[in-house]
């Protein structure tokens, strides 16, 4: 029965028809891909669930896309947006095997957790990936894909029945062996603890099993078997799509623009006063601030994070006003002008925050958090420019530009060796006499292995804490040797290997 006819049948008959069709294919393609799916799940469990977002996850992501390509064929990558998302996901996965910064690794993990379903399920949905409403659609499709075709795994694994031929016992044998291994693995430790003589007689066997880490192997196999039906269900849903009907576009809420005009006028006026006071601090210099009882350093290090948050609120207010207001009359024209003014004021606020951050960095040096703040302010400035353009051209789709821009910005910051730059800045400032201390413990232990080459420029015979104003404990050379030992230990296992750790271990 064709898929078009199945779509017209009730859910029960359609599902049974699909089962019969699947069983007809199970001797070949479906059974092969069921085995490949189990291999992927075993790789995912072994590489990611036991070691976190390292090179093991890199291998799992590449294996996933290889499996999807083999299952779906080249048609899966026909669209240009699909190829762009594929490149972005593979780059984010590869970044985990290149760098050793755990902040980036976990952030990239979150990005992949969102982008892979968005990309993989694009063929089942009706909304483009840059549409915010797509997130709810992809979430529904992911849930349906994981749980809606669980029967497909068991139908593919079931022995094929042919007329005049005895049914094969492959599945019975597999299930029996799995049950036997599970029962023996559970009962053997109980019996060993129940009888000392039995435990002594199996001492050599226990040592051999511990050497092979048989328990870990069984756990990995168990969880891979648990995940396989869900992943195969998702793959089957991708190969047999039930396309969602595009939802009826309902006209959104259209409010009177006058209310937004009043709110925006008040906010714009408030920011004008704030910017006037800010300009006095920016151009008045330390003398003006001291006359007001505020030190220059205190003023420089306060407020830039709040300014970044304020600009995010301003951008949201601008988009809401432009999207929800009725486009008619003098109020609409005034609204657009006020939105443009708010975007301009927000850009000035952002420039003020960047200037104060630069003053703060000049006094205290770079850190990973401060570098990410610079990146965040740069991205926010681009979003504000897009919001300003929407005020000029109301029909402009903000998200169509903002989402790709955010992804491109995140990929770009992954290419910048932030930890190396932070360490170089801190060491340069110390050696140049600009700073009396270096945050050695922060640079060596909290950031990636990329900082070690810069810390070697310091005197290794002094205690590491001496550079932070203390002077006791292990020497800097011992600290660096310990960190390089950690890098070498990570490189012994392909699941935790990274280029950053490999380079650091190679210098030991």
C-alpha positions in Angstrom: 0.0 0.0 0.0 1.4 3.4 -0.9 2.3 6.0 1.6 -0.3 8.3 0.2 -3.0 5.8 0.9 -1.6 5.1 4.4 -2.0 8.8 5.2 -5.7 8.5 4.5 -6.2 5.4 6.7 -6.9 5.5 10.4 -3.8 5.3 12.6 -4.2 1.6 13.4 -4.5 0.2 9.8 -1.9 2.5 8.6 0.6 1.3 11.2 -0.2 -2.4 10.4 0.3 -1.7 6.7 3.7 -0.1 7.5 4.6 -3.1 9.6 3.9 -5.5 6.7 5.9 -3.3 4.4 8.8 -3.1 6.9 8.9 -6.9 7.3 9.1 -7.3 3.6 12.3 -5.2 3.7 13.8 -6.6 6.8 15.9 -9.3 5.2 18.0 -6.7 3.6 18.2 -3.0 4.1 16.4 -2.6 7.4 18.2 -5.4 9.1 21.6 -4.0 8.0 20.7 -0.5 9.2 19.5 -1.9 12.5 22.9 -3.4 13.1 24.5 -0.1 12.0 22.2 1.8 14.4 23.3 -0.4 17.3 26.9 0.3 16.4 26.3 4.0 16.4 24.5 3.8 19.8 27.5 1.8 21.2 29.8 4.4 19.9 27.7 7.2 21.4 27.5 5.5 24.8 31.2 4.6 24.9 32.5 7.9 23.5 30.1 10.4 25.1 28.1 9.0 28.0 31.3 7.8 29.8 33.6 10.7 28.9 31.6 13.8 28.2 31.9 16.2 25.3 35.3 15.2 24.0 36.7 13.5 20.9 34.3 10.6 21.5 31.3 12.9 20.8 33.1 14.2 17.7 33.3 10.6 16.4 29.6 10.0 17.3 28.4 13.1 15.5 30.4 12.2 12.3 29.1 8.6 12.6 25.5 9.9 12.9 25.7 11.9 9.7 27.4 9.0 7.9 24.5 6.8 9.0 21.9 9.4 7.9 23.7 9.8 4.6 23.7 6.0 4.0 20.0 5.7 5.1 18.6 8.8 3.3 21.0 9.1 0.4 22.3 12.4 -1.2 18.8 13.9 -1.3 19.1 14.6 2.4 21.8 17.3 1.6 20.1 18.8 -1.5 19.1 22.1 0.1 21.7 24.8 0.6 20.5 25.6 4.1 20.9 21.9 4.9 24.5 21.8 3.7 25.2 25.0 5.7 23.8 23.4 8.9 25.7 20.2 8.2 29.0 22.1 7.9 28.2 24.0 11.1 27.4 20.9 13.1 30.5 19.0 11.9 32.6 22.1 12.7 31.2 22.3 16.3 31.8 18.6 16.7 35.3 18.8 15.4 36.0 21.7 17.8 35.7 19.3 20.7 38.6 17.3 19.4 40.7 20.3 18.6 40.5 22.5 21.8 40.5 21.6 25.5 38.5 24.5 26.9 35.6 22.9 28.8 33.5 26.0 28.6 33.4 25.8 24.9 32.9 22.1 24.9 29.7 22.3 27.0 28.4 25.3 25.1 29.1 23.4 21.8 27.3 20.4 23.3 24.2 22.6 23.9 24.4 24.0 20.4 24.6 20.6 18.9 21.7 19.3 21.0 19.6 22.0 19.4 21.0 22.2 15.8 21.2 18.4 15.0 17.4 17.9 15.5 16.7 21.2 13.7 18.8 20.0 10.7 18.0 16.3 10.7 14.2 16.8 10.9 14.1 19.6 8.4 12.5 17.3 5.8 9.5 16.5 8.1 8.6 20.0 9.1 7.0 23.0 7.2 9.0 25.9 8.7 12.5 27.0 7.9 15.2 26.6 10.5 15.5 30.4 11.1 11.8 30.7 12.1 11.4 30.8 15.9 8.2 28.8 15.6 10.2 26.0 14.1 11.5 25.1 17.6 8.2 23.8 18.8 7.6 22.0 15.5 11.0 20.3 15.6 10.4 19.3 19.3 7.1 17.7 18.4 8.7 15.9 15.4 11.6 14.7 17.5 9.3 13.2 20.1 7.2 11.5 17.5 10.3 10.2 15.7 11.8 8.7 18.8 8.7 7.1 20.2 6.3 6.8 17.3 8.0 3.9 15.5 9.5 1.7 18.2 7.9 -1.3 16.7 10.1 -0.8 13.6 13.2 -2.1 15.4 11.5 -5.3 16.6 9.9 -5.8 13.2 13.2 -5.5 11.5 14.9 -7.9 13.9 12.1 -10.5 13.8 12.8 -13.6 11.7 11.2 -13.7 8.3 8.5 -16.4 7.8 8.3 -18.1 4.4 5.7 -20.5 3.3 6.8 -24.2 3.6 9.8 -23.2 5.8 10.3 -23.6 9.5 10.6 -20.3 11.3 14.2 -19.3 12.2 15.2 -19.1 15.8 17.8 -16.3 15.5 15.8 -13.8 17.6 15.2 -16.5 20.3 18.9 -17.3 20.4 19.9 -13.7 20.7 17.4 -12.9 23.4 18.3 -16.1 25.3 22.0 -15.3 25.2 21.3 -11.7 26.4 19.1 -13.0 29.2 21.8 -15.6 30.2 24.5 -13.0 30.4 22.3 -10.6 32.4 21.3 -13.2 34.9 24.8 -14.6 35.4 26.2 -11.1 35.8 23.7 -10.4 38.5 23.8 -13.7 40.3 27.5 -14.4 40.2 28.5 -11.5 42.6 25.7 -12.5 45.0 27.0 -16.1 45.1 30.6 -14.9 45.6 29.6 -12.8 48.6 27.5 -15.6 50.0 30.2 -18.3 50.2 33.9 -17.7 51.0 35.0 -21.0 49.4 33.2 -20.3 46.2 34.8 -16.8 46.2 38.2 -18.2 46.7 37.8 -20.7 43.8 36.8 -17.9 41.5 39.5 -15.5 42.5 41.5 -16.0 39.3 38.4 -15.5 37.2 37.5 -12.4 39.1 40.9 -10.9 38.5 40.7 -11.7 34.8 37.2 -10.1 34.6 38.4 -7.0 36.4 41.3 -6.7 34.0 38.9 -6.8 31.1 36.6 -4.4 32.8 33.8 -6.8 31.9 31.3 -4.9 34.0 31.9 -1.6 32.0 31.5 -3.5 28.8 28.2 -5.0 29.9 26.9 -1.6 30.9 27.9 -0.1 27.6 26.2 -2.9 25.7 23.1 -2.6 27.8 22.6 1.1 27.3 23.4 0.8 23.6 20.6 -1.9 23.3 18.3 0.5 25.2 19.0 3.4 22.8 18.9 1.4 19.6 15.1 1.1 19.2 14.6 4.9 19.7 17.3 5.9 17.2 16.1 3.4 14.7 12.6 4.7 15.2 13.8 8.2 14.4 15.6 7.0 11.3 12.5 5.1 10.1 10.5 8.3 10.6 12.9 10.2 8.4 12.7 7.6 5.7 8.9 7.3 5.8 7.9 10.9 6.6 4.4 12.0 7.5 4.8 15.6 6.5 3.1 18.0 8.8 0.5 20.2 7.1 1.6 23.8 7.2 -0.4 25.4 10.0 -2.9 28.1 9.0 -1.3 31.5 9.3 -3.4 33.3 11.8 -3.2 37.1 11.9 -1.3 38.0 14.9 -2.4 40.4 17.6 -2.5 44.0 16.3 -2.4 46.6 19.0 -2.8 50.4 18.7 0.6 51.9 18.1 -0.1 54.8 20.4 0.5 52.6 23.5 4.0 51.6 22.2 4.7 55.2 21.3 4.1 56.4 24.8 6.3 53.7 26.3 9.1 54.2 23.8 9.0 58.0 24.2 9.5 57.5 28.0 12.3 55.0 27.5 14.1 57.1 24.9 13.9 60.2 27.2 15.4 58.2 30.1 18.3 57.0 27.9 19.0 60.5 26.8 19.4 61.6 30.4 21.5 58.5 31.1 23.8 59.1 28.1 24.3 62.8 29.1 25.5 61.7 32.5 27.6 58.9 30.9 29.3 61.4 28.6 30.4 63.5 31.6 32.2 60.5 33.0 33.7 59.5 29.6 35.0 63.0 28.6 35.5 64.5 32.1 38.3 62.1 33.0 39.5 61.0 36.4 39.4 64.6 37.8 35.7 65.0 37.2 34.9 61.6 38.8 37.1 62.3 41.8 35.2 65.5 42.3 32.1 63.4 42.6 33.7 61.0 45.1 34.1 58.1 42.6 37.4 56.6 41.7 38.2 56.1 38.0 38.8 52.3 38.4 35.6 51.9 40.3 33.6 53.7 37.6 35.4 51.7 34.8 34.6 48.3 36.2 31.0 48.9 37.0 28.0 48.6 34.8 29.1 47.0 31.5 27.3 43.7 32.1 24.1 45.7 33.0 24.5 47.7 29.8 24.6 44.5 27.7 21.4 43.3 29.4 19.7 46.7 28.9 20.5 46.6 25.2 19.0 43.1 24.9 15.8 44.5 26.6 15.8 47.4 24.2 16.1 45.1 21.2 13.2 43.0 22.4 11.0 46.1 22.9 11.8 47.4 19.4 10.9 44.1 17.8 7.7 43.7 19.8 6.6 47.2 19.0 7.2 46.8 15.3 5.6 43.4 15.1 2.5 44.0 17.2 1.4 47.5 16.2 -1.1 48.3 13.5 0.7 49.9 10.6 -1.5 52.9 10.0 -1.7 56.6 10.8 0.7 59.1 12.5 1.2 56.8 15.5 2.8 54.2 13.3 5.2 56.7 11.7 6.1 58.0 15.2 6.6 54.5 16.4 9.1 53.7 13.7 11.1 56.9 14.4 11.1 56.1 18.2 12.3 52.6 17.5 15.1 53.9 15.3 16.1 56.3 18.1 16.0 53.5 20.7 18.2 51.3 18.5 20.6 54.3 18.0 20.7 55.0 21.8 21.3 51.3 22.5 24.3 51.3 20.1 25.7 54.3 22.0 25.1 52.5 25.3 26.9 49.4 24.0 29.8 51.6 22.8 30.0 53.1 26.3 30.0 49.6 27.9 32.8 48.5 25.5 34.8 51.6 26.3 34.5 51.0 30.1 35.3 47.3 29.5 38.5 48.5 27.7 39.4 50.7 30.6 38.9 47.8 33.0 41.0 45.5 30.8 43.7 48.1 30.7 43.8 48.1 34.4 43.4 44.4 35.2 44.1 42.5 32.0 42.2 40.0 29.9 40.2 37.0 31.2 38.1 34.5 29.4 34.9 36.1 30.7 36.0 39.5 29.5 36.8 38.2 26.0 33.4 36.6 25.8 31.9 39.9 26.9 33.6 41.6 24.0 32.2 39.0 21.7 28.7 39.3 23.2 28.8 43.1 22.8 29.9 42.7 19.2 27.0 40.3 18.4 24.5 42.6 20.2 25.7 45.5 18.1 25.0 43.5 14.9 21.5 42.6 16.2 20.8 46.2 17.0 21.8 47.2 13.5 19.4 44.6 12.2 16.7 46.0 14.5 17.4 49.5 13.2 17.0 48.2 9.6 13.7 46.7 10.6 12.5 50.1 11.8 13.4 51.5 8.4 12.0 48.5 6.5 9.2 47.0 8.6 8.7 44.0 6.3 12.3 42.9 6.9 12.4 39.5 8.6 14.7 40.0 11.6 15.1 36.3 12.5 16.0 35.3 9.0 19.2 37.4 9.4 19.7 37.1 13.2 19.8 33.3 13.5 22.4 32.7 10.7 24.3 35.7 12.1 24.3 34.2 15.6 25.5 30.8 14.3 28.2 32.4 12.2 29.4 34.5 15.2 29.5 31.4 17.4 31.5 29.5 14.8 33.9 32.4 14.5 34.6 32.7 18.2 35.4 28.9 18.2 38.2 29.7 15.8 39.8 32.3 18.1 42.5 30.9 20.6 41.1 32.9 23.5 42.9 31.0 26.3 46.3 31.6 24.5 45.5 35.3 24.1 44.4 35.7 27.7 47.6 34.0 29.0 49.8 36.0 26.7 48.2 39.3 27.8 48.5 38.4 31.5 52.2 37.3 31.2 53.1 40.3 29.0 51.6 42.7 31.6 53.5 41.0 34.4 56.9 40.9 32.6 56.3 44.5 31.3 55.7 45.8 34.9 52.1 46.7 34.2 50.7 44.2 36.8 52.3 43.0 40.0 50.6 39.6 39.9 49.6 36.8 37.4 46.6 34.5 38.0 48.7 31.4 37.5 46.2 29.0 39.1 43.4 30.4 37.0 45.4 30.3 33.8 46.8 26.8 34.4 43.8 25.0 36.0 40.7 26.7 34.8 41.5 27.3 31.1 42.7 25.0 28.4 46.2 23.5 27.9 46.9 26.4 25.4 47.9 28.6 28.3 50.9 26.5 29.3 53.3 27.7 26.6 52.9 31.3 27.8 53.3 30.4 31.5 56.6 28.8 30.6 57.9 32.3 30.0 57.9 32.8 33.8 60.5 31.6 36.3 59.6 28.0 37.0 61.7 27.7 40.2 59.4 30.1 42.1 56.3 28.9 43.8 53.2 29.2 41.6 51.4 31.1 44.3 54.2 33.6 44.5 53.0 35.2 41.3 49.6 35.8 43.0 51.1 37.3 46.1 51.5 34.2 48.4 54.7 32.3 47.9 54.1 28.8 49.2 53.3 25.4 47.7 54.4 23.7 44.5 56.7 25.5 42.1 55.4 26.8 38.8 57.6 24.1 37.0 55.8 21.4 39.1 52.4 22.8 38.3 53.2 22.9 34.5 54.6 19.4 34.7 51.4 18.2 36.4 49.2 19.9 33.8 51.3 18.4 31.0 50.9 15.0 32.6 47.1 15.5 32.6 47.4 16.4 28.9 49.4 13.2 28.2 46.8 11.1 30.1 44.0 12.5 28.0 45.8 11.7 24.8 46.2 8.0 25.8 42.5 7.5 25.1 41.0 8.4 21.7 37.7 9.3 23.4 39.4 12.2 25.4 42.1 13.1 22.9 42.4 16.7 21.7 44.9 18.5 19.5 45.4 21.1 22.3 46.3 18.3 24.8 48.5 16.6 22.3 50.5 19.7 21.6 50.8 20.4 25.4 51.9 16.8 26.1 54.4 16.9 23.3 56.3 19.8 25.0 56.8 17.9 28.2 
